Amino acid sequence: MKSSVTSKPLAWMHGEIKTPPFGVAARIEAGYLLRRLQSGNSIGPPSSKPMPGIGVRCHELRVNDGSLSWRIIYRIDDDAIVIGEVFLKKTRSTPRHIIDTCRRRFREYDNAGR
């Protein structure tokens, strides 16, 4: 029997989730959260927060890895979950160059689809 649940693909603009540098548990958590997004589930705090400074439908996944804290910047589109960046967060706020890079990558994704 076929499942009626449709799954959105992940569109990787940059980054990957692999061990290393992610620890095994962090990689599994990131995969679980991304799979939930692909299935159409919303994820709220503390695992995800909106990033309106990057753009509409943009969010930041938070994945703890022992004493490290990874972030995955993503956007929820009708046809895909678009990954703009995966990075190790070392400061309280998201670095400006990450925000600018994600804006550019999402714009490139939009332009490629035209």
Beta strands, then each sheet from edge to edge (+ up, - down):
strand 1: 10-12
strand 2: 48-50
strand 3: 58-65
strand 4: 68-76
strand 5: 81-88
sheet 1: 1+ 5+ 4- 3+ 2-
end
